Amino acid sequence: MREPQVSLRLYIAPDTLPSNRAIANLHRLCEALMEAPSNVEIVDVIANPARAENAGITRAPTLVMNGMRPWRRIEGELADLTAVAARLGLPIRSNRALA
């Protein structure tokens, strides 16, 4: 049986410090993962409020991982990348990769 494709979607409020930090941390996380997600998307909740509402997003930034059930969601700046990777169940190459 084939592994499900992992997709990460980050909902942001543009030009805010928390969202800018979350974007930077998401890029760092993707570089540190053993296997890169099949898709990474950043959704502007101001420009696309219906998408955020349909996904049940009430705060920005919020990271959602699709492709596995249940979907996993993390709110905030994603500052502790080791904890983010663990919460998503995604293996990282090493903790040094997150330093």
C-alpha positions in Angstrom: 0.0 0.0 0.0 1.3 3.4 -0.9 2.0 6.1 1.6 -0.4 9.0 1.4 0.9 12.2 -0.1 1.6 14.8 2.6 0.4 18.4 1.9 1.1 21.4 4.1 -1.1 24.5 3.9 -0.2 27.6 5.9 -3.0 30.1 6.4 -1.6 33.6 7.0 -2.6 37.2 7.5 -0.2 39.0 5.2 2.4 41.4 6.3 2.1 40.5 10.0 5.1 39.5 12.1 3.6 36.2 13.3 2.7 35.2 9.7 6.1 36.2 8.4 7.8 34.2 11.1 5.6 31.2 10.4 6.5 31.3 6.7 10.2 31.4 7.4 9.9 28.6 10.0 7.9 26.5 7.5 10.6 26.8 4.9 13.2 25.8 7.6 11.0 22.8 8.5 10.7 21.6 4.9 14.5 21.7 4.5 15.0 19.6 7.6 12.5 16.9 6.8 13.7 13.4 5.7 11.2 13.6 2.9 9.8 16.9 1.5 6.0 17.3 1.5 4.4 16.7 -1.9 2.8 20.2 -1.8 3.3 23.3 0.3 0.8 26.1 -0.1 0.4 29.5 1.6 -3.1 30.9 1.8 -3.7 34.6 2.4 -6.8 34.7 4.6 -7.5 38.3 3.8 -7.5 37.7 0.0 -9.2 34.2 0.4 -11.6 34.4 3.4 -13.9 31.7 2.0 -11.0 29.2 1.8 -10.1 29.9 5.4 -13.8 29.7 6.6 -14.3 26.4 4.7 -11.3 25.0 6.4 -12.4 26.1 9.8 -9.5 28.5 10.3 -10.1 31.0 13.1 -6.6 32.3 13.6 -3.6 33.1 11.5 -1.0 31.7 11.1 -2.3 28.2 11.2 -0.6 25.2 9.6 -2.7 22.3 8.3 -1.4 18.9 7.2 -3.6 17.1 4.7 -3.1 13.6 3.3 -3.5 11.7 6.6 -6.5 11.3 8.8 -7.1 13.0 11.0 -5.9 16.2 9.5 -3.4 17.9 11.8 -3.4 21.6 12.6 -1.0 23.9 14.5 -1.6 27.5 15.3 1.1 30.1 15.8 4.5 30.9 14.5 5.8 27.3 14.3 8.8 28.5 16.4 9.7 25.1 17.9 10.3 23.1 14.8 11.2 19.9 16.6 7.8 20.0 18.3 6.0 20.9 15.0 7.6 17.9 13.2 6.7 15.6 16.1 3.1 16.9 16.2 2.8 16.3 12.5 4.4 12.9 12.7 7.1 13.9 10.1 10.6 12.6 10.6 13.5 15.1 10.5 17.0 14.4 9.3 18.5 15.5 12.7 17.8 18.1 15.3 20.9 19.9 14.1 19.1 20.5 10.8 16.7 22.7 12.8 19.3 24.8 14.6 
